[in-house]
Amino acid sequence: MRLIIRKTLLMFLLLSLSNVLTGFQLSAQEQNKKFSVKADNVTLKEAIEVVRKQGNYSFLIRNNDIDLNKKVSVNVDKGTINDLMAQLLTGTGISYEVNGNRVVIF
């Protein structure tokens, strides 16, 4: 009886570990997608929409004080989501975090 319980627990732990490792791999793949975006003097909202469509990312804006009508410019050629977001938000005082295919702006 104890042997069956141990085997079941071991199998559960191995499956859980496998799921976690697969999740990390998918997250890394999402962050390695390449973007080519050039936009001058567009609103932050418009720029986010371009990134959302091009990269199949969803955006969550956590701070109601963020001005989505602020004018921004970005010029990224074959860059990652981190390259793009860093350039897009430079000088705005806005931070971001990429988690899989979700970008949290705060």
HUPE-V32851 format. One record per helix or strand of 3 or more residues. SS is the DSSP state (hx for helix, st for strand). FROM is the first residue (numbers start at 0). TO is the last residue. If there is no record, write none. Layout:
SS_FROM_TO / SS_FROM_TO
This chain:
hx_1_30 / st_34_42 / hx_43_54 / st_57_60 / st_70_78 / hx_80_88 / st_95_98 / st_101_104
